[in-house]
Amino acid sequence: AQKVTQAQTEISVVEKEDVTLDCVYETRDTTYYLFWYKQPPSGELVFLIRRNSFDEQNEISGRYSWNFQKSTSSFNFTITASQVVDSAVYFCALIYYNQGGKLIFGQGTELSVKP
Amino acid sequence: EPEVTQTPSHQVTQMGQEVILRCVPISNHLYFYWYRQILGQKVEFLVSFYNNEISEKSEIFDDQFSVERPDGSNFTLKIRSTKLEDSAMYFCASSEQGPNSPLHFGNGTRLTVT
């Protein structure tokens, strides 16, 4: 079965706190891609990162970092020193290789960063 | 930065009416998609389109739905006879190098069926 689980429905933090958004996926294939998207209150979906299943290196982009662990089928997302502008719904998504663009999204985690 | 544009931003229609949602993908992208998000729920795949034909579609994409690329720039989603449960945000997306490359989404069209 193809499934993405984001167990945290809502997270609330105070500005400057670090926060980690969890993502666990189920696969039936060895070749797949994982994504994170951000959906701010304005509603659009903003691409953040893509990771393929053969690349387990962690990635850092500014205050954002991602931890990919195949052994636990997890692809967690950490925001360091959170800011109010980080408030959004964050979606983790999975696609199998050559599956025609069928991204499987998790339920999303709504992050609220308070000043 | 080039972006996917969708029109209208909000469409209200009566049950049973036909609607056409319009999208202009990023110009050098070859793969196009429609997704939808019912309020408060996760984003769901509807259909992917490449080389003027559907590559893959979900079980949601039944005979009431169709897609078309009528010219070199537009990509449309038609719902023939809308139902209340079609009310959702519809996202168009495009990608450059195929479905495994990042999908770039438009701002969405909120469809309200009354």
Interface residues (C-beta under 8 A of the other chain):
Chain A: Y33 F35 Y37 S42 G43 E44 L45 V46 F47 R50 N52 F91 A93 I95 Y97 N98 Q99 G100 G101 K102 L103 I104 F105 G106 Q107 G108
Chain B: Y31 Y33 Y35 Q41 K42 V43 E44 F45 S48 S55 E56 S58 M89 F91 A93 S95 P99 N100 S101 P102 L103 H104 F105 G106 N107 G108 R110
